[in-house]
Amino acid sequence: MSEVCNDYGGNPACLKDADPGQTMDFTDIGEGYIHWCAYCGPRAHAQMAAINEAFATRPDFKEDFRSAIEAAEAVQKETAS
């Protein structure tokens, strides 16, 4: 059985079936794999590249990014309640 794209069900353009060439491997930090289809994968990889570039070039980005994640988590918790 093939893997399903991480965005399947949330992105109407998603192709559903994961493309092995688009899989992100986070096993080195204990998070496993994130599977992407041929449509969603390039976008996810571009986002990751932009985030890594921002970490490397903007001293304030780490705190801004952390604040944005915490705000999104707070909204998610509120919505789930």
Biopython code that builds the backbone (N, CA, C, O; Angstrom):
import numpy as np
from Bio.PDB.StructureBuilder import StructureBuilder

atoms = [
    (1, "MET", "N", (0.849, -1.176, 0.000)),
    (1, "MET", "CA", (0.000, 0.000, 0.000)),
    (1, "MET", "C", (0.894, 1.238, 0.000)),
    (1, "MET", "O", (1.879, 1.303, 0.736)),
    (2, "SER", "N", (0.543, 2.211, -0.827)),
    (2, "SER", "CA", (1.357, 3.420, -0.889)),
    (2, "SER", "C", (0.943, 4.404, 0.200)),
    (2, "SER", "O", (-0.163, 4.337, 0.735)),
    (3, "GLU", "N", (1.841, 5.303, 0.507)),
    (3, "GLU", "CA", (1.583, 6.334, 1.502)),
    (3, "GLU", "C", (0.665, 7.396, 0.906)),
    (3, "GLU", "O", (0.564, 7.546, -0.312)),
    (4, "VAL", "N", (0.003, 8.126, 1.793)),
    (4, "VAL", "CA", (-0.900, 9.202, 1.387)),
    (4, "VAL", "C", (-0.228, 10.530, 1.716)),
    (4, "VAL", "O", (0.456, 10.651, 2.732)),
    (5, "CYS", "N", (-0.424, 11.511, 0.867)),
    (5, "CYS", "CA", (0.151, 12.842, 1.049)),
    (5, "CYS", "C", (-0.332, 13.458, 2.351)),
    (5, "CYS", "O", (-1.489, 13.293, 2.740)),
    (6, "ASN", "N", (0.559, 14.164, 3.015)),
    (6, "ASN", "CA", (0.256, 14.859, 4.258)),
    (6, "ASN", "C", (-0.883, 15.872, 4.094)),
    (6, "ASN", "O", (-1.618, 16.125, 5.048)),
    (7, "ASP", "N", (-1.036, 16.444, 2.922)),
    (7, "ASP", "CA", (-2.067, 17.459, 2.682)),
    (7, "ASP", "C", (-3.383, 16.887, 2.165)),
    (7, "ASP", "O", (-4.335, 17.631, 1.930)),
    (8, "TYR", "N", (-3.438, 15.571, 1.988)),
    (8, "TYR", "CA", (-4.662, 14.983, 1.426)),
    (8, "TYR", "C", (-5.860, 15.283, 2.321)),
    (8, "TYR", "O", (-5.816, 15.060, 3.531)),
    (9, "GLY", "N", (-6.903, 15.777, 1.729)),
    (9, "GLY", "CA", (-8.105, 16.139, 2.457)),
    (9, "GLY", "C", (-8.136, 17.598, 2.853)),
    (9, "GLY", "O", (-9.200, 18.127, 3.175)),
    (10, "GLY", "N", (-7.002, 18.254, 2.836)),
    (10, "GLY", "CA", (-6.939, 19.660, 3.215)),
    (10, "GLY", "C", (-6.593, 20.578, 2.060)),
    (10, "GLY", "O", (-6.764, 21.793, 2.155)),
    (11, "ASN", "N", (-6.113, 20.009, 0.980)),
    (11, "ASN", "CA", (-5.737, 20.792, -0.196)),
    (11, "ASN", "C", (-6.457, 20.197, -1.402)),
    (11, "ASN", "O", (-6.165, 19.065, -1.785)),
    (12, "PRO", "N", (-7.388, 20.930, -2.010)),
    (12, "PRO", "CA", (-8.158, 20.373, -3.122)),
    (12, "PRO", "C", (-7.308, 19.991, -4.332)),
    (12, "PRO", "O", (-7.737, 19.170, -5.143)),
    (13, "ALA", "N", (-6.125, 20.562, -4.471)),
    (13, "ALA", "CA", (-5.260, 20.231, -5.606)),
    (13, "ALA", "C", (-4.367, 19.023, -5.331)),
    (13, "ALA", "O", (-3.667, 18.557, -6.230)),
    (14, "CYS", "N", (-4.382, 18.515, -4.107)),
    (14, "CYS", "CA", (-3.542, 17.388, -3.718)),
    (14, "CYS", "C", (-3.834, 16.171, -4.589)),
    (14, "CYS", "O", (-4.981, 15.906, -4.947)),
    (15, "LEU", "N", (-2.780, 15.439, -4.920)),
    (15, "LEU", "CA", (-2.898, 14.243, -5.762)),
    (15, "LEU", "C", (-3.090, 12.958, -4.960)),
    (15, "LEU", "O", (-3.194, 11.887, -5.557)),
    (16, "LYS", "N", (-3.140, 13.024, -3.663)),
    (16, "LYS", "CA", (-3.370, 11.948, -2.698)),
    (16, "LYS", "C", (-2.182, 11.009, -2.538)),
    (16, "LYS", "O", (-1.660, 10.880, -1.431)),
    (17, "ASP", "N", (-1.740, 10.355, -3.594)),
    (17, "ASP", "CA", (-0.674, 9.358, -3.484)),
    (17, "ASP", "C", (0.684, 10.035, -3.323)),
    (17, "ASP", "O", (1.075, 10.876, -4.132)),
    (18, "ALA", "N", (1.389, 9.655, -2.269)),
    (18, "ALA", "CA", (2.697, 10.247, -1.988)),
    (18, "ALA", "C", (3.693, 9.899, -3.079)),
    (18, "ALA", "O", (3.678, 8.794, -3.622)),
    (19, "ASP", "N", (4.546, 10.840, -3.389)),
    (19, "ASP", "CA", (5.650, 10.669, -4.326)),
    (19, "ASP", "C", (6.896, 10.436, -3.479)),
    (19, "ASP", "O", (7.295, 11.327, -2.729)),
    (20, "PRO", "N", (7.521, 9.266, -3.577)),
    (20, "PRO", "CA", (8.694, 8.986, -2.735)),
    (20, "PRO", "C", (9.792, 10.039, -2.851)),
    (20, "PRO", "O", (10.543, 10.253, -1.899)),
    (21, "GLY", "N", (9.895, 10.692, -3.994)),
    (21, "GLY", "CA", (10.904, 11.727, -4.182)),
    (21, "GLY", "C", (10.606, 13.014, -3.422)),
    (21, "GLY", "O", (11.466, 13.890, -3.331)),
    (22, "GLN", "N", (9.400, 13.139, -2.878)),
    (22, "GLN", "CA", (9.006, 14.342, -2.148)),
    (22, "GLN", "C", (8.960, 14.121, -0.641)),
    (22, "GLN", "O", (8.673, 15.054, 0.108)),
    (23, "THR", "N", (9.237, 12.907, -0.187)),
    (23, "THR", "CA", (9.185, 12.593, 1.238)),
    (23, "THR", "C", (10.256, 13.353, 2.005)),
    (23, "THR", "O", (11.409, 13.423, 1.581)),
    (24, "MET", "N", (9.863, 13.920, 3.137)),
    (24, "MET", "CA", (10.811, 14.594, 4.030)),
    (24, "MET", "C", (11.114, 13.643, 5.180)),
    (24, "MET", "O", (10.207, 13.077, 5.791)),
    (25, "ASP", "N", (12.391, 13.478, 5.463)),
    (25, "ASP", "CA", (12.843, 12.555, 6.497)),
    (25, "ASP", "C", (13.286, 13.330, 7.736)),
    (25, "ASP", "O", (14.294, 14.037, 7.716)),
    (26, "PHE", "N", (12.511, 13.183, 8.814)),
    (26, "PHE", "CA", (12.832, 13.834, 10.078)),
    (26, "PHE", "C", (13.175, 12.798, 11.151)),
    (26, "PHE", "O", (13.051, 13.074, 12.345)),
    (27, "THR", "N", (13.605, 11.608, 10.727)),
    (27, "THR", "CA", (13.927, 10.560, 11.689)),
    (27, "THR", "C", (15.109, 10.932, 12.569)),
    (27, "THR", "O", (15.231, 10.430, 13.686)),
    (28, "ASP", "N", (15.984, 11.808, 12.078)),
    (28, "ASP", "CA", (17.146, 12.200, 12.877)),
    (28, "ASP", "C", (16.749, 13.002, 14.116)),
    (28, "ASP", "O", (17.536, 13.120, 15.055)),
    (29, "ILE", "N", (15.543, 13.547, 14.124)),
    (29, "ILE", "CA", (15.062, 14.267, 15.310)),
    (29, "ILE", "C", (13.867, 13.544, 15.946)),
    (29, "ILE", "O", (13.158, 14.111, 16.777)),
    (30, "GLY", "N", (13.659, 12.294, 15.547)),
    (30, "GLY", "CA", (12.621, 11.472, 16.161)),
    (30, "GLY", "C", (11.215, 11.742, 15.688)),
    (30, "GLY", "O", (10.255, 11.357, 16.356)),
    (31, "GLU", "N", (11.070, 12.395, 14.549)),
    (31, "GLU", "CA", (9.739, 12.747, 14.060)),
    (31, "GLU", "C", (9.267, 11.906, 12.879)),
    (31, "GLU", "O", (8.128, 12.065, 12.440)),
    (32, "GLY", "N", (10.093, 11.030, 12.360)),
    (32, "GLY", "CA", (9.670, 10.170, 11.257)),
    (32, "GLY", "C", (9.661, 10.882, 9.916)),
    (32, "GLY", "O", (10.450, 11.794, 9.668)),
    (33, "TYR", "N", (8.746, 10.444, 9.054)),
    (33, "TYR", "CA", (8.674, 10.942, 7.688)),
    (33, "TYR", "C", (7.399, 11.759, 7.482)),
    (33, "TYR", "O", (6.377, 11.512, 8.122)),
    (34, "ILE", "N", (7.478, 12.730, 6.581)),
    (34, "ILE", "CA", (6.286, 13.426, 6.109)),
    (34, "ILE", "C", (6.221, 13.138, 4.621)),
    (34, "ILE", "O", (7.158, 13.427, 3.877)),
    (35, "HIS", "N", (5.101, 12.564, 4.194)),
    (35, "HIS", "CA", (4.916, 12.162, 2.801)),
    (35, "HIS", "C", (4.131, 13.225, 2.045)),
    (35, "HIS", "O", (3.132, 13.746, 2.539)),
    (36, "TRP", "N", (4.601, 13.539, 0.831)),
    (36, "TRP", "CA", (3.967, 14.541, -0.015)),
    (36, "TRP", "C", (3.743, 13.972, -1.406)),
    (36, "TRP", "O", (4.504, 13.124, -1.871)),
    (37, "CYS", "N", (2.708, 14.438, -2.057)),
    (37, "CYS", "CA", (2.477, 14.049, -3.453)),
    (37, "CYS", "C", (3.320, 14.955, -4.363)),
    (37, "CYS", "O", (4.004, 15.861, -3.887)),
    (38, "ALA", "N", (3.261, 14.701, -5.660)),
    (38, "ALA", "CA", (4.048, 15.485, -6.614)),
    (38, "ALA", "C", (3.587, 16.933, -6.686)),
    (38, "ALA", "O", (4.358, 17.797, -7.103)),
    (39, "TYR", "N", (2.357, 17.221, -6.294)),
    (39, "TYR", "CA", (1.867, 18.599, -6.294)),
    (39, "TYR", "C", (2.265, 19.323, -5.007)),
    (39, "TYR", "O", (2.833, 20.414, -5.060)),
    (40, "CYS", "N", (1.975, 18.731, -3.871)),
    (40, "CYS", "CA", (2.208, 19.385, -2.577)),
    (40, "CYS", "C", (3.681, 19.402, -2.173)),
    (40, "CYS", "O", (4.130, 20.331, -1.501)),
    (41, "GLY", "N", (4.423, 18.392, -2.573)),
    (41, "GLY", "CA", (5.823, 18.257, -2.168)),
    (41, "GLY", "C", (6.707, 19.438, -2.524)),
    (41, "GLY", "O", (7.397, 19.963, -1.650)),
    (42, "PRO", "N", (6.711, 19.879, -3.784)),
    (42, "PRO", "CA", (7.575, 21.009, -4.121)),
    (42, "PRO", "C", (7.246, 22.266, -3.312)),
    (42, "PRO", "O", (8.144, 23.041, -2.983)),
    (43, "ARG", "N", (5.984, 22.468, -2.994)),
    (43, "ARG", "CA", (5.595, 23.620, -2.190)),
    (43, "ARG", "C", (6.103, 23.470, -0.752)),
    (43, "ARG", "O", (6.583, 24.435, -0.157)),
    (44, "ALA", "N", (5.997, 22.275, -0.204)),
    (44, "ALA", "CA", (6.482, 22.027, 1.149)),
    (44, "ALA", "C", (8.001, 22.192, 1.221)),
    (44, "ALA", "O", (8.525, 22.757, 2.181)),
    (45, "HIS", "N", (8.697, 21.698, 0.207)),
    (45, "HIS", "CA", (10.153, 21.830, 0.175)),
    (45, "HIS", "C", (10.565, 23.298, 0.040)),
    (45, "HIS", "O", (11.547, 23.723, 0.648)),
    (46, "ALA", "N", (9.823, 24.069, -0.749)),
    (46, "ALA", "CA", (10.118, 25.501, -0.899)),
    (46, "ALA", "C", (9.886, 26.234, 0.424)),
    (46, "ALA", "O", (10.661, 27.118, 0.789)),
    (47, "GLN", "N", (8.828, 25.869, 1.136)),
    (47, "GLN", "CA", (8.580, 26.483, 2.446)),
    (47, "GLN", "C", (9.717, 26.169, 3.412)),
    (47, "GLN", "O", (10.187, 27.050, 4.132)),
    (48, "MET", "N", (10.155, 24.918, 3.424)),
    (48, "MET", "CA", (11.244, 24.517, 4.320)),
    (48, "MET", "C", (12.530, 25.270, 3.969)),
    (48, "MET", "O", (13.263, 25.700, 4.860)),
    (49, "ALA", "N", (12.801, 25.427, 2.685)),
    (49, "ALA", "CA", (13.994, 26.166, 2.266)),
    (49, "ALA", "C", (13.908, 27.630, 2.709)),
    (49, "ALA", "O", (14.899, 28.204, 3.159)),
    (50, "ALA", "N", (12.726, 28.226, 2.580)),
    (50, "ALA", "CA", (12.548, 29.625, 2.991)),
    (50, "ALA", "C", (12.715, 29.776, 4.502)),
    (50, "ALA", "O", (13.323, 30.740, 4.968)),
    (51, "ILE", "N", (12.180, 28.835, 5.258)),
    (51, "ILE", "CA", (12.329, 28.883, 6.720)),
    (51, "ILE", "C", (13.803, 28.731, 7.111)),
    (51, "ILE", "O", (14.305, 29.478, 7.951)),
    (52, "ASN", "N", (14.486, 27.774, 6.506)),
    (52, "ASN", "CA", (15.917, 27.585, 6.808)),
    (52, "ASN", "C", (16.729, 28.821, 6.442)),
    (52, "ASN", "O", (17.644, 29.198, 7.174)),
    (53, "GLU", "N", (16.409, 29.452, 5.324)),
    (53, "GLU", "CA", (17.106, 30.670, 4.910)),
    (53, "GLU", "C", (16.858, 31.792, 5.917)),
    (53, "GLU", "O", (17.776, 32.538, 6.257)),
    (54, "ALA", "N", (15.626, 31.909, 6.389)),
    (54, "ALA", "CA", (15.309, 32.948, 7.370)),
    (54, "ALA", "C", (16.056, 32.712, 8.688)),
    (54, "ALA", "O", (16.564, 33.655, 9.295)),
    (55, "PHE", "N", (16.120, 31.465, 9.121)),
    (55, "PHE", "CA", (16.888, 31.164, 10.339)),
    (55, "PHE", "C", (18.356, 31.554, 10.162)),
    (55, "PHE", "O", (18.991, 32.045, 11.096)),
    (56, "ALA", "N", (18.885, 31.337, 8.972)),
    (56, "ALA", "CA", (20.302, 31.599, 8.719)),
    (56, "ALA", "C", (20.617, 33.081, 8.545)),
    (56, "ALA", "O", (21.748, 33.499, 8.789)),
    (57, "THR", "N", (19.644, 33.876, 8.131)),
    (57, "THR", "CA", (19.957, 35.264, 7.765)),
    (57, "THR", "C", (19.272, 36.323, 8.624)),
    (57, "THR", "O", (19.657, 37.491, 8.570)),
    (58, "ARG", "N", (18.277, 35.951, 9.408)),
    (58, "ARG", "CA", (17.557, 36.932, 10.222)),
    (58, "ARG", "C", (17.688, 36.588, 11.698)),
    (58, "ARG", "O", (17.082, 35.619, 12.155)),
    (59, "PRO", "N", (18.455, 37.348, 12.446)),
    (59, "PRO", "CA", (18.668, 37.048, 13.862)),
    (59, "PRO", "C", (17.369, 36.998, 14.677)),
    (59, "PRO", "O", (17.287, 36.250, 15.651)),
    (60, "ASP", "N", (16.371, 37.770, 14.298)),
    (60, "ASP", "CA", (15.113, 37.828, 15.045)),
    (60, "ASP", "C", (14.113, 36.756, 14.634)),
    (60, "ASP", "O", (13.064, 36.619, 15.262)),
    (61, "PHE", "N", (14.420, 36.007, 13.605)),
    (61, "PHE", "CA", (13.431, 35.080, 13.055)),
    (61, "PHE", "C", (13.057, 33.969, 14.033)),
    (61, "PHE", "O", (11.891, 33.582, 14.112)),
    (62, "LYS", "N", (14.022, 33.459, 14.768)),
    (62, "LYS", "CA", (13.743, 32.339, 15.682)),
    (62, "LYS", "C", (12.632, 32.704, 16.659)),
    (62, "LYS", "O", (11.696, 31.928, 16.850)),
    (63, "GLU", "N", (12.727, 33.877, 17.279)),
    (63, "GLU", "CA", (11.699, 34.283, 18.242)),
    (63, "GLU", "C", (10.372, 34.593, 17.546)),
    (63, "GLU", "O", (9.309, 34.257, 18.068)),
    (64, "ASP", "N", (10.425, 35.226, 16.383)),
    (64, "ASP", "CA", (9.190, 35.503, 15.625)),
    (64, "ASP", "C", (8.492, 34.205, 15.247)),
    (64, "ASP", "O", (7.270, 34.093, 15.350)),
    (65, "PHE", "N", (9.274, 33.228, 14.812)),
    (65, "PHE", "CA", (8.721, 31.940, 14.393)),
    (65, "PHE", "C", (8.107, 31.213, 15.591)),
    (65, "PHE", "O", (7.011, 30.660, 15.495)),
    (66, "ARG", "N", (8.816, 31.218, 16.711)),
    (66, "ARG", "CA", (8.315, 30.582, 17.931)),
    (66, "ARG", "C", (6.988, 31.238, 18.359)),
    (66, "ARG", "O", (6.042, 30.539, 18.723)),
    (67, "SER", "N", (6.921, 32.550, 18.317)),
    (67, "SER", "CA", (5.695, 33.267, 18.698)),
    (67, "SER", "C", (4.535, 32.915, 17.775)),
    (67, "SER", "O", (3.405, 32.738, 18.228)),
    (68, "ALA", "N", (4.817, 32.815, 16.489)),
    (68, "ALA", "CA", (3.767, 32.466, 15.526)),
    (68, "ALA", "C", (3.248, 31.049, 15.771)),
    (68, "ALA", "O", (2.044, 30.808, 15.683)),
    (69, "ILE", "N", (4.135, 30.122, 16.073)),
    (69, "ILE", "CA", (3.722, 28.747, 16.358)),
    (69, "ILE", "C", (2.887, 28.700, 17.634)),
    (69, "ILE", "O", (1.850, 28.038, 17.674)),
    (70, "GLU", "N", (3.328, 29.391, 18.666)),
    (70, "GLU", "CA", (2.569, 29.405, 19.924)),
    (70, "GLU", "C", (1.182, 30.021, 19.731)),
    (70, "GLU", "O", (0.207, 29.541, 20.310)),
    (71, "ALA", "N", (1.088, 31.074, 18.926)),
    (71, "ALA", "CA", (-0.212, 31.695, 18.656)),
    (71, "ALA", "C", (-1.121, 30.731, 17.897)),
    (71, "ALA", "O", (-2.312, 30.639, 18.194)),
    (72, "ALA", "N", (-0.570, 30.015, 16.922)),
    (72, "ALA", "CA", (-1.361, 29.049, 16.157)),
    (72, "ALA", "C", (-1.816, 27.896, 17.041)),
    (72, "ALA", "O", (-2.947, 27.428, 16.913)),
    (73, "GLU", "N", (-0.950, 27.434, 17.934)),
    (73, "GLU", "CA", (-1.326, 26.364, 18.859)),
    (73, "GLU", "C", (-2.431, 26.810, 19.803)),
    (73, "GLU", "O", (-3.314, 26.019, 20.134)),
    (74, "ALA", "N", (-2.396, 28.055, 20.239)),
    (74, "ALA", "CA", (-3.425, 28.590, 21.127)),
    (74, "ALA", "C", (-4.771, 28.625, 20.417)),
    (74, "ALA", "O", (-5.794, 28.271, 21.003)),
    (75, "VAL", "N", (-4.774, 29.047, 19.173)),
    (75, "VAL", "CA", (-6.009, 29.077, 18.388)),
    (75, "VAL", "C", (-6.533, 27.652, 18.194)),
    (75, "VAL", "O", (-7.734, 27.403, 18.304)),
    (76, "GLN", "N", (-5.628, 26.730, 17.906)),
    (76, "GLN", "CA", (-6.029, 25.332, 17.705)),
    (76, "GLN", "C", (-6.660, 24.763, 18.973)),
    (76, "GLN", "O", (-7.665, 24.056, 18.894)),
    (77, "LYS", "N", (-6.090, 25.059, 20.137)),
    (77, "LYS", "CA", (-6.642, 24.585, 21.401)),
    (77, "LYS", "C", (-8.016, 25.200, 21.665)),
    (77, "LYS", "O", (-8.925, 24.520, 22.141)),
    (78, "GLU", "N", (-8.164, 26.494, 21.351)),
    (78, "GLU", "CA", (-9.450, 27.166, 21.530)),
    (78, "GLU", "C", (-10.510, 26.549, 20.641)),
    (78, "GLU", "O", (-11.641, 26.326, 21.072)),
    (79, "THR", "N", (-10.144, 26.276, 19.402)),
    (79, "THR", "CA", (-11.075, 25.699, 18.430)),
    (79, "THR", "C", (-11.489, 24.290, 18.841)),
    (79, "THR", "O", (-12.634, 23.890, 18.634)),
    (80, "ALA", "N", (-10.555, 23.539, 19.424)),
    (80, "ALA", "CA", (-10.832, 22.156, 19.825)),
    (80, "ALA", "C", (-11.723, 22.089, 21.073)),
    (80, "ALA", "O", (-12.373, 21.073, 21.321)),
    (81, "SER", "N", (-11.749, 23.153, 21.839)),
    (81, "SER", "CA", (-12.530, 23.149, 23.101)),
    (81, "SER", "C", (-14.021, 23.261, 22.857)),
    (81, "SER", "O", (-14.803, 23.272, 23.807)),
]
sb = StructureBuilder()
sb.init_structure("model")
sb.init_model(0)
sb.init_chain("A")
sb.init_seg("    ")
for serial, (resi, resn, name, xyz) in enumerate(atoms, 1):
    if name == "N":
        sb.init_residue(resn, " ", resi, " ")
    sb.init_atom(name, np.array(xyz, "f"), 0.0, 1.0, " ", f" {name:<3s}", serial, name[0])
structure = sb.get_structure()
